[in-house]
């Protein structure tokens, strides 16, 4: 059993991103549900909801991060993820070349996975839907 964790410890990173994505999706669902409940409250009271609430509901939650006092959107960190995974790929390729930890060819495989992930984040950043 310990052998599995020793050989596949690097799978913690993709698994952590998967769990973080699921949590982010769940929290986005909870925010939308709370906005709809607030609209139901206004409708039950027979009042018109504020225009800002309606605009906020129409806006896509992933693209709704705004800097205080400006209309400029913050970046979602795509560049950070690309740089992070390129760096991790380089580290594992370096380890595969010089065998510092003794992973050998496994380090090259991990480097390839990290490089593919960085390319996926780069493609996502380039082809991201613009408003």
N, C-alpha and C positions, 0 to 999 in steps of 0.2 A: 504494500500500500504506500509506503514512504517512497518507493521507487517511482510511482506514478507522479507524485508531487515534485520529485526531484527533476524528472525529465520534462514535465509539462507545466512548470511554474509560470512560464510566459503567457499561458492562456488566461491568466488572471487579468491582463490588460484588456483584451477584447471583451471578456465577460463583464468587466467593470463598465466599459463603454455601453454595452448592451443594457445593463441594469440602469445606468444613468439615463439612457434614452427612454426607457420604459417609465422611469420615475418622472422625467420631464413631460412625457406625454400624459401621464396621469394628472400631474399638476395643472397642465393646460386645460384638460377636461374639467377639473374642479373649478378653475377660474371662469370658464365659460358657463358652467352650471350655476355658479353664484351670480353671474350677470343676468342670466335668464330668470332666476328666482327673484332678483331685484326688480326686473321688468314686470313679473307677475304681481309683485307687491304693489307697484304703481298702478297696474291695470285694475287690481281688486279695489284700490282706493279711488278709482275714477280720475286719477291725475295723469297729466302728460309727463312722461319721463324726461329728464334733462337731455338736451341735444348732445352733450359730451358723452353721456352714457350710451346713446345710440351710435355715435361715431366710434366709440371704443368697442362696441359689440360687432360692428361691421368690419373693423380692422382685424387682420390676421394676427393672432397672438404671437407667432414667431417673429413677426416684423414690427412689433409694437414697442420695442425698446427705444426710448427717446432720451436724449440728454436733457437735463433740467433747463428750461427756459428757451430751448431751441427746437426746431423741427428736424434736426439732423439725426439720422439713425446711427446707432452704435453698430460696430461690426460684431459679428457673432463668434469671432475667434477662429474662422476658417484658416486664416494665415497661420495662426498659432498651431493648429492641429497639423497642417502640412509640414511646418518646420519641425514640430515635435517628432512626427513619424519619420521624416527624413533623417533626423538626428539619431533616432533609435535604430534605424536601418544601418546607418553608418557605424554606430557603435557595435552592432552585432556582426557586421561584415569585418570590422577591425578585429573583433574577438575571434572570428573564424579564421582570419589570416594568421594571427599570432598565437592563437590558442591560449589565451590568458586564463580562462576558466576551465578549459578542457572540454568545451562543448563540441569542438570539431565541426563537422559538416552540418550539424543541427543549427549552429549559429548562422550559417548561410541561408538555411530554410527560414529561420525567424526573420532574418534581414529581408528576404524576399517578401514575406507577409507584411512586414512594416512598410516596405516600399510600395506595395500594392495599396495598402490603406492610405498612404500619403497621396498617391495618385487619385484615389477615390475622393478624398477630401478636396484635392485641387480641382478635379472635375466638378464637384459639387459647388465649389466657390465660383468657378467660371460660368457654369450654366444655371446658377441660381436665378430663380424668377425675380425679375425687377418690377417695381411698381411703376 
